[in-house]
Amino acid sequence: MLEFLYKFVTPWAIANKYEILKNRLIGVIANWIYPIYCYIVPLKNMEKNEEAPKIIISLTSFPNRINKIHLCINSLLRQKTKADKVILWLAKEQFENRKLPHKLLNLEKKGLEIRYCDDLRSYKKIFYTAQQYTESIIVTADDDTLYPELWLDNLLRTHEKFDKCVVCYRAHEIIFDENKNISSYSNWNSLSPNYKGPSFNLVAIGVGGILYPSKFFENVEFDFNTIKEICLTTDDLWLKAISMVKGYKVVKVNENSKEWFTIKQTQKIKLASENVDNNNKNDIAMKKLINYYNLNF
């Protein structure tokens, strides 16, 4: 159903003002229709896989979005290609005295796993899954998005062609100054229009989903105290640093990504605005990551 609506969406990086307006209107329609669709077309129960999971979708959320996240997870459970696990990580500190919505809890019967952990902010969606399932393909998703039914299938197909790459739908291209140093984050080629990769200069952006190949996280140092000192709010940049250390390029599914349908009433608090607008935290984090991991672009 969502796949059909996305056919009419113009990729964000190359859309004009009219097309962006059209995309937003389609998103409004999707927000109105999709809850009805989920009610009318029941989810099938996910078959339990007793073997080690091959494909895991991992995401996190926080209290301001918890009442709407069932729509996002519905879209993940309704993928044409099914994941072996869909794990939602919630911070114990945020939810220990809060009752979860019935619409979310009912999805546990359909294959969702809800797990509780320490509050590691946006890192929750990858930090624990990556350590527990190093042999699996791990795909991260955002909690405020309606994903089309071929979303996972397209990630996996691209992975088959570029098995030594991190695969994503959306990426920024790092730009260098005249001295061959990394330019300010605000100068990067946002969304890297008409450029698919693979390249070491692409930085996968979590919006839209990112696929990490099996064994990508083997021998990675998971020290959150270090992460807090270097890049507390910039998980995309930390994961980029890890990919550089491991020798993985980044490749996009398509040259230009569609604009994703954002679930209404989920944008009151956004991490991106904190990173970009507050004292250039991305630039500071990037410098610290380069020094700590001795990165050479």
C-alpha positions in Angstrom: 0.0 0.0 0.0 2.7 2.5 1.0 4.8 1.3 -2.0 2.0 2.6 -4.3 2.0 6.0 -2.7 5.8 6.4 -2.8 5.6 5.9 -6.6 4.3 9.5 -6.8 7.0 11.0 -4.6 9.8 13.0 -6.2 13.3 12.4 -4.7 14.0 15.1 -2.1 17.5 16.1 -3.3 16.3 17.0 -6.8 12.7 18.2 -6.1 11.6 21.7 -6.8 9.2 23.7 -4.5 6.1 22.4 -6.2 7.3 18.8 -6.0 8.2 19.2 -2.3 4.6 20.5 -1.7 3.2 17.5 -3.6 5.3 15.1 -1.6 4.1 16.6 1.7 0.5 16.3 0.5 1.0 12.7 -0.3 2.5 12.2 3.1 -0.7 13.7 4.7 -2.7 11.2 2.7 -0.5 8.4 3.8 -0.9 9.4 7.5 -4.7 9.4 7.0 -5.0 6.2 5.1 -2.3 3.9 6.7 -3.9 3.5 10.2 -7.2 2.5 8.4 -5.3 0.1 6.2 -3.5 -1.5 9.2 -6.9 -1.9 10.9 -8.6 -3.5 7.9 -5.7 -5.7 6.8 -4.4 -7.7 9.8 -0.8 -8.5 10.3 0.2 -12.2 10.0 2.1 -13.7 12.9 5.9 -13.8 12.3 7.2 -17.3 12.2 9.7 -17.9 15.1 13.2 -18.6 13.8 15.0 -20.9 16.2 18.3 -20.5 14.4 20.6 -17.5 14.7 18.8 -14.5 13.0 20.2 -13.5 9.6 18.5 -10.1 9.3 17.6 -7.9 12.2 15.8 -4.6 12.2 16.7 -2.5 15.2 15.2 0.9 16.3 14.6 2.9 19.4 12.1 5.5 20.6 11.3 7.9 23.5 8.1 8.9 25.3 7.1 11.8 23.0 6.8 9.3 20.1 5.7 6.1 21.8 2.0 6.7 21.0 2.6 6.7 17.3 5.4 4.2 16.8 3.1 1.3 16.2 2.5 2.8 12.7 6.2 2.7 12.0 6.6 -0.8 13.3 3.6 -2.0 11.3 5.4 -0.8 8.2 8.5 -2.8 9.2 6.5 -5.9 9.9 4.7 -5.7 6.6 7.8 -5.8 4.5 7.8 -8.1 1.4 11.1 -9.5 2.6 10.7 -10.3 6.2 13.4 -9.7 8.8 14.1 -12.5 11.3 13.8 -10.1 14.2 12.4 -6.6 14.8 13.8 -5.1 18.1 12.6 -1.9 19.7 15.0 -0.6 22.4 13.5 1.6 25.2 15.4 3.3 28.0 14.5 1.9 31.4 14.7 5.4 32.9 12.1 6.7 30.5 9.6 3.9 30.6 9.8 2.1 34.0 6.7 3.9 35.3 4.9 4.3 32.0 2.4 1.9 30.5 3.0 1.2 26.8 0.1 1.7 24.4 -2.0 -1.4 23.6 -1.4 -0.8 19.8 2.3 -1.2 20.4 2.1 -4.2 22.8 -0.2 -6.0 20.4 2.6 -6.1 17.9 4.6 -8.4 20.2 2.2 -11.1 19.1 3.2 -10.4 15.5 7.0 -10.6 15.9 8.1 -7.4 17.6 10.5 -7.7 20.5 10.5 -4.9 23.1 13.7 -4.7 25.1 14.8 -2.3 27.9 18.3 -0.8 28.3 20.2 2.1 29.6 19.5 5.5 28.1 22.1 5.9 25.4 20.1 8.4 23.4 20.0 7.6 19.7 22.8 5.0 20.1 20.2 2.6 21.7 19.1 1.4 18.2 22.5 0.0 17.4 24.6 -0.3 20.5 23.2 -3.4 22.0 22.0 -5.2 18.9 25.4 -4.8 17.3 27.1 -6.5 20.3 24.7 -9.3 20.6 24.3 -10.2 16.9 27.7 -9.7 15.2 27.0 -12.6 12.7 23.7 -11.0 11.5 22.9 -8.3 9.0 21.7 -5.4 11.1 19.3 -2.7 9.6 18.6 0.4 11.6 15.4 2.3 11.2 13.9 5.6 12.5 10.8 5.6 14.7 9.0 8.5 12.9 8.8 7.0 9.4 6.4 5.0 7.3 8.5 2.6 5.3 7.3 1.2 1.9 6.9 -2.6 1.5 10.1 -3.0 -0.6 12.2 -0.9 1.7 14.1 -3.9 3.2 14.2 -5.8 -0.1 15.9 -2.9 -1.8 18.5 -2.6 0.9 19.3 -6.3 0.7 19.5 -6.3 -3.1 22.0 -3.5 -3.0 23.9 -5.4 -0.3 24.2 -8.4 -2.6 25.9 -6.2 -5.3 28.1 -4.3 -2.8 28.6 -6.8 0.0 31.6 -4.9 1.5 29.7 -1.7 1.8 27.4 0.0 4.3 24.1 0.4 2.4 21.7 3.3 2.9 19.0 5.3 1.3 20.3 8.7 2.3 23.8 10.0 2.6 25.8 13.3 2.7 29.0 13.7 0.8 32.0 15.0 2.6 33.6 18.0 1.0 37.2 19.0 1.4 38.7 22.5 1.4 41.7 23.7 -0.7 44.1 22.3 1.9 42.4 18.8 1.6 41.0 19.1 5.1 37.4 18.2 5.8 35.2 21.2 5.3 32.6 22.3 7.8 29.5 20.0 8.0 27.4 22.9 6.7 29.4 22.8 3.5 29.0 19.1 2.8 27.0 18.0 -0.3 23.7 17.5 1.5 21.9 14.3 0.4 24.6 13.8 -2.3 22.2 14.4 -5.3 22.8 12.2 -8.4 25.6 10.3 -6.6 25.2 6.7 -5.5 28.7 5.6 -4.6 30.3 3.4 -3.3 32.6 5.9 -1.7 34.6 6.5 1.5 33.4 10.1 1.3 29.7 9.3 1.7 28.3 9.4 5.2 25.2 7.2 5.7 22.3 9.1 7.4 20.0 7.2 9.7 16.8 8.7 8.2 15.5 6.1 5.8 17.5 3.2 7.2 21.0 1.8 7.1 22.2 -1.8 6.5 25.4 -3.0 8.2 26.8 -6.3 6.8 27.3 -9.3 9.0 30.5 -9.2 11.1 30.7 -5.4 10.5 30.8 -4.9 14.3 33.3 -7.6 15.1 36.1 -6.3 17.4 34.5 -2.9 17.6 35.1 -1.1 20.9 31.7 -0.4 22.5 32.7 2.0 25.3 29.9 4.5 25.8 32.0 6.6 28.2 34.4 7.2 25.2 31.4 7.9 23.0 30.0 10.4 25.4 33.3 12.3 25.4 33.6 12.3 21.6 30.2 12.3 20.0 27.2 11.9 22.3 24.6 13.2 19.9 26.2 12.2 16.5 25.7 8.5 16.1 25.8 8.7 12.3 29.3 10.2 12.5 30.5 7.5 15.0 29.2 4.8 12.7 31.0 6.5 9.8 34.3 6.4 11.8 33.8 2.7 12.5 33.2 2.0 8.8 36.4 3.9 7.9 38.4 1.8 10.5 36.9 -1.4 9.1 37.5 -0.3 5.5 33.8 -0.2 4.4 32.7 2.3 1.8 29.1 3.6 1.7 26.7 3.1 -1.1 23.1 4.3 -1.6 20.2 2.2 -2.9 19.4 4.9 -5.4 21.2 8.0 -6.6 18.4 10.0 -5.1 16.3 9.0 -2.1 12.5 9.6 -1.9 11.3 11.9 0.8 10.0 9.6 3.5 6.5 10.0 4.9 6.9 11.3 8.5 4.4 10.2 11.0 2.4 13.2 12.1 3.0 14.6 15.6 6.4 13.0 16.0 8.6 16.1 15.2 8.2 18.1 18.4 11.7 17.1 19.4 14.4 16.5 16.8 18.0 15.6 17.3 19.1 16.9 14.0 18.3 20.5 14.9 20.4 20.2 18.1 23.4 18.8 16.2 23.4 21.3 13.2 22.3 24.5 15.0 23.9 24.2 18.4 27.6 25.3 18.2 28.4 23.1 15.2 28.4 20.0 17.3 28.9 17.9 14.1 32.1 19.7 13.3 33.4 19.3 16.8 32.5 15.6 16.9 34.1 14.9 13.5 37.4 16.4 14.6 37.4 14.3 17.8 36.6 11.2 15.8 39.4 11.8 13.3 41.9 12.2 16.1 40.6 9.3 18.2 40.5 6.8 15.4 43.4 8.3 13.4 41.2 8.5 10.3 42.6 9.3 6.9 40.2 10.3 4.2 
